[in-house]
Amino acid sequence: MPEFILTETRGETLLITINRPDVLNALNAQTMSELEEALRSVKDDSNVGGVIITGAGPKSFVAGADIKELAQQDPVGAKEFSVKSQEILHFLEHFPKPIIAAINGFCLGGGCELAMACHMRVASESARFGQPEVNLGIMPGNGGTQRLPRLVGKGVALELILTGNMIDAREAHRIGLANKVFLPDELLAGAEAILNTIYEKGPVAVKLCIEAVNHGLELTLDEAIQLEANLFGLCFSTEDMKEGTAAFVEKRKARFTGR
């Protein structure tokens, strides 16, 4: 039984709540492992179409890594913690079903890195984002120096990383870090609405779109375009493609099966 996360199935959506409100949902090694286990348990579950990750309580999504745990690390242990955390976030980022971070408060350090590994980020108006590691004499270690510039550009990313400053939800939306901003009591409903729209599409196509975007960013443009062409061709071997095109011609709603 997980100690630091809660899971709830809401229709086709798995809601995962980081549940350490006494420390603003700070991430420790056990929380990261429990998050990975929860995702692996539904990776191949056809009844689950997508995931929302949020934080317990009104104050925080995830306020960062667990500083007490970090302070005890030596250089070798710190690197091992970073590598393991990066592996978990890589698994999350390449998850075959859409994952949305519903950011309900502080989204700092490791919390911001967790959110950036999700496929989309929606924020409450009360959310605050930042990479404040330099204030502790350290640097981001869970992908922050790599994902943030890919999302917002090099200059803006370096400003946030080097100053350690926090920004609000509206600024996060302006720079492309947040997809949408909602009133606090509309946050989860907003995230669910996005997923419900995706659930109406072809599941295989959704999976291949995630793969194309994620892997394409790691390739040259020529290589990425070839990857897209290969995956585009693969779509035409599916029953979903036949159903989708037939439904369009027949002017009816498609009934996708994920095959």
Secondary structure as the mmCIF struct_conf table of DSSP 4:
data_model
#
loop_
_struct_conf.conf_type_id
_struct_conf.id
_struct_conf.beg_label_comp_id
_struct_conf.beg_label_asym_id
_struct_conf.beg_label_seq_id
_struct_conf.end_label_comp_id
_struct_conf.end_label_asym_id
_struct_conf.end_label_seq_id
BEND BEND1 GLU A 3 PHE A 4
STRN STRN1 ILE A 5 ARG A 10
TURN_TY1_P TURN_TY1_P1 GLY A 11 GLU A 12
STRN STRN2 THR A 13 ILE A 18
HELX_RH_3T_P HELX_RH_3T_P1 PRO A 21 VAL A 23
TURN_TY1_P TURN_TY1_P2 LEU A 24 ASN A 25
STRN STRN3 LEU A 27 LEU A 27
HELX_RH_AL_P HELX_RH_AL_P1 ALA A 29 VAL A 42
TURN_TY1_P TURN_TY1_P3 LYS A 43 ASP A 44
TURN_TY1_P TURN_TY1_P4 SER A 46 ASN A 47
STRN STRN4 GLY A 50 GLY A 55
BEND BEND2 ALA A 56 LYS A 59
STRN STRN5 SER A 60 VAL A 62
STRN STRN6 ALA A 65 ALA A 65
HELX_RH_AL_P HELX_RH_AL_P2 ILE A 67 ALA A 71
TURN_TY1_P TURN_TY1_P5 GLN A 72 GLN A 72
HELX_RH_AL_P HELX_RH_AL_P3 PRO A 75 GLU A 93
TURN_TY1_P TURN_TY1_P6 HIS A 94 HIS A 94
BEND BEND3 PRO A 96 LYS A 97
STRN STRN7 ILE A 99 ILE A 103
BEND BEND4 GLY A 105 GLY A 105
STRN STRN8 PHE A 106 LEU A 108
TURN_TY1_P TURN_TY1_P7 GLY A 109 GLY A 109
HELX_RH_AL_P HELX_RH_AL_P4 GLY A 110 ALA A 117
BEND BEND5 CYS A 118 HIS A 119
STRN STRN9 MET A 120 SER A 124
TURN_TY1_P TURN_TY1_P8 GLU A 125 SER A 126
STRN STRN10 ARG A 128 GLY A 130
HELX_RH_3T_P HELX_RH_3T_P2 GLU A 133 LEU A 136
TURN_TY1_P TURN_TY1_P9 GLY A 137 GLY A 137
BEND BEND6 ASN A 142 GLY A 143
HELX_RH_AL_P HELX_RH_AL_P5 GLY A 144 VAL A 152
HELX_RH_AL_P HELX_RH_AL_P6 LYS A 154 THR A 163
STRN STRN11 ILE A 167 ASP A 168
HELX_RH_AL_P HELX_RH_AL_P7 ALA A 169 ILE A 175
TURN_TY1_P TURN_TY1_P10 GLY A 176 GLY A 176
BEND BEND7 LEU A 177 LEU A 177
BEND BEND8 ASN A 179 ASN A 179
STRN STRN12 LYS A 180 PHE A 182
HELX_RH_3T_P HELX_RH_3T_P3 PRO A 184 GLU A 186
HELX_RH_AL_P HELX_RH_AL_P8 LEU A 187 TYR A 199
TURN_TY1_P TURN_TY1_P11 GLU A 200 GLU A 200
BEND BEND9 LYS A 201 LYS A 201
HELX_RH_AL_P HELX_RH_AL_P9 PRO A 203 GLY A 216
TURN_TY1_P TURN_TY1_P12 LEU A 217 GLU A 218
BEND BEND10 LEU A 219 LEU A 219
HELX_RH_AL_P HELX_RH_AL_P10 LEU A 221 CYS A 235
TURN_TY1_P TURN_TY1_P13 PHE A 236 SER A 237
BEND BEND11 THR A 238 THR A 238
HELX_RH_AL_P HELX_RH_AL_P11 GLU A 239 VAL A 249
TURN_TY1_P TURN_TY1_P14 GLU A 250 LYS A 251
BEND BEND12 ARG A 252 ARG A 252
#
